[in-house]
Amino acid sequence: ARAQPKPTPAAGPAAAAAAAPERPVALPEGGPVLFYIHGGGFCVNLMTPDLPFISACGDAAPRVPIVCREYACAPEEAFPYALDEICATYEWVRAGGLGFTPSRVVVAGESAGGNYACALCVRYVAAHHPRLAEHAGALETEELRRRHGLKPAPAIRAPMPDHVFIGYPALNLGASPSPSRALHKGDPLLPSAAGKLAKAYFRHETDGLFNPQVSPIFASDQVLAHFPPTDIMSGGMDLLLDDAVDFHIRLRRSGVPGRFKIFRTLPHGFFGLDQLLPEAHEAKKVAVSWIQSALFRVHSPTTFHPLSPHSDSSDTAGSHSHNNGSAKVSFQKGESKEASKEEGG
């Protein structure tokens, strides 16, 4: 159909206003946003079980929008499909999709969601620092797209997240041997078939499980040095514990501030056990308070507040500890311990 010419407006102030060229509307700057990524072993949508935790975060910050992306799951959609969806939604939020430009975005995730939160950061480091693309798995991922005819990655224009919180994250899909994997194979909430879930998520080549965008623990220290402040929380009976400890230590050695807390008696997925286990209830409260402080920058992320007189970051007789000379994590049976950077380490 042919476009019809617009009628000539009548003379006068109203006509002059109508004829004035349209000016781009600048979005108002708003407050912080919580960008939450649910768990589910990469193969299951666990948004509904995660809703109580998300709701608790909303109660702690009632005027803060919470964006939850329900991403595509494996095996129907394998890597990098879900990560692409998550990054595209993050870009939408940063670009003003909520009707305002966020002053601050905190990315939070648990289990597989913790993996995606860190993988998002790895991808954004590669985009903002092209010289680190190889160390961040960007070249490997683009080769994978080319080889299998996958769609291009969404454009990355937004800045890095301002803060990251991850609970019992699945950071190493390569399942490298570790003491916690040997000791806690009977974790009631993390099935013994976790390796099969990982292969369903990355079904292309086995060695691809070591791609830093698939397993963020394999990102180089140069990449980790560009991470935002990162808080981590784990259970002492989680078979993924050692990966979280190692990841925290490497972040701290790379100069990235953050908090780390181990709840000694808890397994994987303990946020959903808060109605059954008192320590899980306490862990959920601490996690919500950490996210709240990250949203509003209440205090420095390197400031630690022990929850009890028995909670500290020093080694004690009979404690299980990791110590690499620069950061230390320790806990005892029945106690939760925080990790902090040693003075002069």
C-alpha positions as CSV (number, residue, x, y, z in Angstrom):
1,A,0.0,0.0,0.0
2,R,1.1,3.5,-0.8
3,A,1.8,5.8,2.1
4,Q,-0.5,8.8,2.3
5,P,0.9,12.3,2.7
6,K,0.3,13.8,6.2
7,P,-2.1,16.7,6.2
8,T,-0.5,20.1,6.6
9,P,-1.1,21.3,10.2
10,A,-2.7,24.6,10.8
11,A,-0.6,27.6,11.8
12,G,-0.1,28.4,15.5
13,P,1.9,27.2,18.6
14,A,0.3,23.8,18.6
15,A,1.2,23.3,14.9
16,A,4.8,24.4,15.6
17,A,5.1,21.9,18.5
18,A,3.7,19.1,16.3
19,A,6.1,19.9,13.5
20,A,9.2,19.9,15.8
21,P,11.5,16.9,15.3
22,E,11.2,14.2,17.9
23,R,14.0,14.1,20.5
24,P,15.2,10.8,21.8
25,V,13.8,10.1,25.3
26,A,16.5,9.5,27.9
27,L,15.5,6.8,30.3
28,P,15.6,7.9,33.9
29,E,18.2,6.4,36.2
30,G,16.7,4.1,38.6
31,G,17.8,2.1,41.6
32,P,19.4,-1.3,41.8
33,V,18.2,-4.5,40.2
34,L,18.6,-8.1,41.3
35,F,19.2,-10.5,38.4
36,Y,18.5,-14.0,39.6
37,I,19.4,-17.2,37.8
38,H,17.7,-20.4,39.1
39,G,19.4,-23.8,39.5
40,G,18.4,-27.2,38.3
41,G,21.5,-29.1,37.1
42,F,21.2,-27.5,33.7
43,C,18.5,-29.9,32.8
44,V,15.5,-29.0,35.1
45,N,13.7,-25.7,35.7
46,L,13.7,-25.2,39.4
47,M,12.3,-21.7,39.4
48,T,9.3,-22.8,41.5
49,P,11.4,-24.4,44.4
50,D,13.6,-21.3,44.3
51,L,10.7,-18.9,44.7
52,P,10.8,-18.8,48.5
53,F,14.4,-17.7,48.4
54,I,13.6,-15.1,45.7
55,S,10.6,-13.9,47.7
56,A,12.8,-13.5,50.8
57,C,15.2,-11.3,48.8
58,G,12.2,-9.3,47.7
59,D,11.0,-8.8,51.3
60,A,14.5,-7.6,52.2
61,A,14.6,-5.1,49.4
62,P,10.9,-4.4,48.6
63,R,11.5,-1.6,46.1
64,V,14.1,-3.5,44.1
65,P,12.9,-5.2,40.9
66,I,14.0,-8.9,40.6
67,V,14.5,-10.3,37.1
68,C,14.4,-14.1,36.8
69,R,15.2,-15.6,33.5
70,E,13.7,-19.0,32.8
71,Y,16.3,-20.3,30.4
72,A,16.1,-23.3,28.1
73,C,17.3,-26.6,29.6
74,A,19.3,-29.5,28.4
75,P,19.2,-31.9,26.7
76,E,16.8,-30.1,24.3
77,E,19.1,-27.1,24.2
78,A,22.8,-27.6,25.0
79,F,25.6,-25.1,25.6
80,P,25.7,-22.2,24.7
81,Y,22.0,-21.7,24.2
82,A,21.0,-21.0,27.8
83,L,24.0,-18.8,28.5
84,D,23.1,-16.8,25.3
85,E,19.5,-16.3,26.6
86,I,20.8,-15.2,30.0
87,C,23.2,-12.7,28.5
88,A,20.6,-11.4,26.2
89,T,18.2,-10.7,29.1
90,Y,21.0,-9.1,31.1
91,E,21.7,-6.8,28.2
92,W,18.0,-6.0,28.1
93,V,18.0,-5.0,31.7
94,R,21.1,-2.9,31.4
95,A,19.7,-1.2,28.3
96,G,16.6,0.0,30.1
97,G,14.2,-2.8,29.4
98,L,12.5,-2.2,32.8
99,G,11.9,1.4,31.9
100,F,14.9,2.8,33.6
101,T,18.7,2.5,33.6
102,P,19.7,0.5,36.6
103,S,22.2,2.2,38.9
104,R,23.5,-1.2,40.0
105,V,22.9,-4.8,39.0
106,V,23.6,-7.7,41.3
107,V,23.7,-11.1,39.7
108,A,22.8,-14.0,41.9
109,G,22.4,-17.7,41.3
110,E,22.5,-21.1,43.0
111,S,23.9,-24.4,41.9
112,A,23.7,-24.3,38.1
113,G,22.6,-20.7,38.4
114,G,25.9,-20.0,40.1
115,N,27.7,-21.5,37.1
116,Y,25.7,-19.2,34.7
117,A,26.4,-16.2,36.9
118,C,30.2,-16.8,36.7
119,A,30.0,-17.8,33.0
120,L,28.3,-14.5,32.3
121,C,31.1,-12.7,33.9
122,V,33.7,-14.7,32.0
123,R,32.0,-13.9,28.7
124,Y,31.8,-10.2,29.6
125,V,35.5,-10.1,30.5
126,A,36.3,-11.6,27.1
127,A,34.1,-8.9,25.4
128,H,35.5,-6.0,27.3
129,H,39.1,-7.2,27.2
130,P,39.7,-8.9,23.8
131,R,43.3,-9.8,24.6
132,L,41.9,-12.2,27.2
133,A,39.4,-13.8,24.8
134,E,41.4,-17.0,24.5
135,H,41.8,-17.3,28.3
136,A,38.0,-16.8,28.7
137,G,36.9,-19.5,26.3
138,A,35.6,-17.0,23.7
139,L,37.6,-18.4,20.8
140,E,36.7,-22.0,21.7
141,T,33.0,-21.1,22.0
142,E,32.9,-19.3,18.6
143,E,34.7,-22.3,17.0
144,L,32.0,-24.5,18.5
145,R,29.3,-22.3,17.0
146,R,30.9,-22.4,13.6
147,R,31.5,-26.2,13.6
148,H,27.9,-27.0,14.7
149,G,26.1,-24.3,12.8
150,L,24.9,-22.5,16.0
151,K,23.4,-19.0,16.0
152,P,25.8,-16.1,16.8
153,A,26.1,-14.9,20.3
154,P,24.1,-11.9,21.4
155,A,25.9,-8.6,21.2
156,I,27.6,-7.5,24.4
157,R,27.5,-3.8,25.1
158,A,26.6,-3.6,28.8
159,P,29.1,-3.3,31.6
160,M,30.0,-6.1,34.0
161,P,27.6,-6.9,36.9
162,D,28.3,-4.7,39.9
163,H,28.3,-7.7,42.3
164,V,27.8,-11.4,42.2
165,F,26.4,-13.8,44.8
166,I,26.5,-17.6,44.2
167,G,25.3,-20.3,46.4
168,Y,26.8,-23.9,46.3
169,P,27.8,-23.2,42.7
170,A,28.6,-25.9,40.1
171,L,31.8,-24.4,38.8
172,N,33.6,-27.5,37.5
173,L,31.7,-29.7,35.1
174,G,34.9,-31.6,34.3
175,A,34.4,-33.3,37.7
176,S,38.1,-33.1,38.6
177,P,38.9,-35.4,41.5
178,S,38.8,-33.7,44.9
179,P,38.4,-34.6,48.6
180,S,34.9,-33.3,48.8
181,R,33.8,-35.3,45.8
182,A,35.1,-38.5,47.4
183,L,33.8,-37.7,50.9
184,H,30.3,-36.5,50.0
185,K,29.2,-38.7,47.1
186,G,26.1,-39.5,49.1
187,D,24.9,-35.9,49.1
188,P,21.1,-36.3,49.2
189,L,20.3,-33.4,46.9
190,L,23.0,-33.7,44.3
191,P,22.5,-37.0,42.3
192,S,25.3,-39.3,41.6
193,A,24.4,-38.8,37.9
194,A,25.7,-35.2,38.0
195,G,28.2,-36.2,35.4
196,K,25.5,-37.2,33.0
197,L,23.7,-33.9,33.6
198,A,27.0,-32.1,32.7
199,K,27.4,-34.1,29.5
200,A,23.8,-33.4,28.6
201,Y,24.4,-29.7,29.0
202,F,27.6,-29.9,26.9
203,R,26.9,-32.7,24.4
204,H,29.4,-31.7,21.8
205,E,32.9,-32.8,22.9
206,T,34.1,-34.1,26.3
207,D,37.1,-31.7,26.4
208,G,34.7,-28.8,26.0
209,L,33.7,-29.2,29.7
210,F,37.0,-27.4,30.5
211,N,35.9,-24.3,28.5
212,P,35.8,-21.4,31.1
213,Q,32.3,-20.5,29.8
214,V,31.2,-24.0,30.7
215,S,33.3,-24.5,33.8
216,P,34.2,-21.1,35.1
217,I,36.8,-22.6,37.5
218,F,39.1,-23.0,34.5
219,A,39.2,-19.3,33.7
220,S,42.7,-17.9,34.0
221,D,43.7,-15.6,36.8
222,Q,43.9,-12.7,34.4
223,V,40.2,-13.2,33.6
224,L,39.3,-13.6,37.3
225,A,41.1,-10.4,38.1
226,H,38.3,-8.5,36.2
227,F,35.4,-10.1,38.1
228,P,33.2,-7.9,40.2
229,P,33.1,-8.4,44.0
230,T,31.9,-12.1,44.4
231,D,30.3,-13.7,47.5
232,I,30.1,-17.4,47.8
233,M,28.2,-19.7,50.2
234,S,28.6,-23.5,50.4
235,G,27.6,-26.4,52.5
236,G,30.3,-28.5,54.3
237,M,28.7,-31.7,53.1
238,D,28.4,-30.6,49.5
239,L,30.6,-32.6,47.0
240,L,31.1,-29.3,45.1
241,L,32.7,-27.7,48.2
242,D,36.3,-27.8,47.2
243,D,35.6,-26.1,43.8
244,A,33.9,-23.2,45.6
245,V,36.9,-22.9,48.1
246,D,39.4,-22.9,45.3
247,F,37.4,-20.4,43.2
248,H,37.2,-18.0,46.2
249,I,40.9,-18.3,46.9
250,R,41.8,-17.6,43.3
251,L,39.5,-14.6,43.2
252,R,41.0,-13.2,46.4
253,R,44.6,-13.8,45.1
254,S,43.6,-11.9,41.9
255,G,42.5,-8.9,44.0
256,V,38.7,-9.5,43.8
257,P,37.0,-8.7,47.1
258,G,34.3,-11.1,48.4
259,R,32.9,-13.1,51.2
260,F,32.8,-16.8,51.6
261,K,30.9,-18.8,54.2
262,I,30.7,-22.6,54.8
263,F,27.8,-24.1,56.8
264,R,29.4,-27.2,58.1
265,T,26.5,-29.6,58.4
266,L,24.6,-28.6,55.2
267,P,24.5,-30.5,51.8
268,H,24.0,-29.1,48.4
269,G,20.8,-27.0,47.7
270,F,20.3,-26.1,51.4
271,F,18.4,-22.8,50.7
272,G,15.4,-25.1,50.0
273,L,15.8,-26.9,53.4
274,D,15.2,-23.9,55.6
275,Q,11.9,-25.3,56.9
276,L,13.6,-28.5,58.0
277,L,17.1,-27.6,59.2
278,P,17.9,-24.7,61.6
279,E,21.3,-24.1,60.0
280,A,19.7,-24.0,56.6
281,H,17.3,-21.3,57.9
282,E,20.3,-19.4,59.2
283,A,22.2,-19.8,55.9
284,K,19.2,-18.4,54.0
285,K,19.0,-15.4,56.3
286,V,22.7,-14.7,55.8
287,A,22.5,-15.1,52.1
288,V,19.6,-12.6,51.9
289,S,21.5,-10.1,54.0
290,W,24.5,-10.4,51.8
291,I,22.4,-9.8,48.7
292,Q,20.7,-6.8,50.4
293,S,24.0,-5.3,51.3
294,A,25.3,-5.8,47.8
295,L,22.3,-4.1,46.3
296,F,22.6,-1.0,48.5
297,R,26.4,-1.2,49.2
298,V,25.8,-1.1,52.9
299,H,29.3,-2.1,53.7
300,S,32.5,-3.1,51.9
301,P,32.3,-6.7,50.5
302,T,35.7,-7.4,52.3
303,T,34.2,-6.7,55.7
304,F,33.2,-9.8,57.6
305,H,30.8,-10.1,60.5
306,P,31.0,-13.4,62.4
307,L,27.6,-14.7,63.4
308,S,28.7,-16.2,66.7
309,P,31.6,-15.9,69.1
310,H,32.8,-19.3,67.8
311,S,32.9,-18.2,64.1
312,D,36.2,-16.9,62.9
313,S,38.7,-17.4,60.0
314,S,41.6,-18.8,61.9
315,D,42.9,-22.4,61.9
316,T,42.0,-24.4,64.9
317,A,43.0,-27.8,66.1
318,G,41.1,-30.5,64.4
319,S,39.6,-28.2,61.8
320,H,39.3,-28.9,58.1
321,S,41.1,-26.1,56.3
322,H,42.4,-24.9,53.0
323,N,45.4,-22.6,53.1
324,N,47.4,-21.3,50.2
325,G,49.3,-18.6,52.0
326,S,47.0,-15.7,50.9
327,A,43.5,-16.8,51.9
328,K,42.2,-19.3,54.3
329,V,39.0,-21.2,54.9
330,S,38.4,-23.2,58.0
331,F,35.5,-24.7,59.8
332,Q,34.7,-27.2,62.6
333,K,31.9,-29.6,63.1
334,G,28.7,-27.9,64.0
335,E,30.1,-24.4,63.3
336,S,30.0,-22.1,60.3
337,K,33.2,-20.4,59.3
338,E,33.9,-17.4,57.1
339,A,36.9,-16.8,54.9
340,S,38.9,-13.7,55.0
341,K,42.2,-12.4,53.6
342,E,45.1,-12.7,55.9
343,E,47.0,-9.6,56.9
344,G,50.2,-9.4,54.9
345,G,49.4,-12.6,53.0
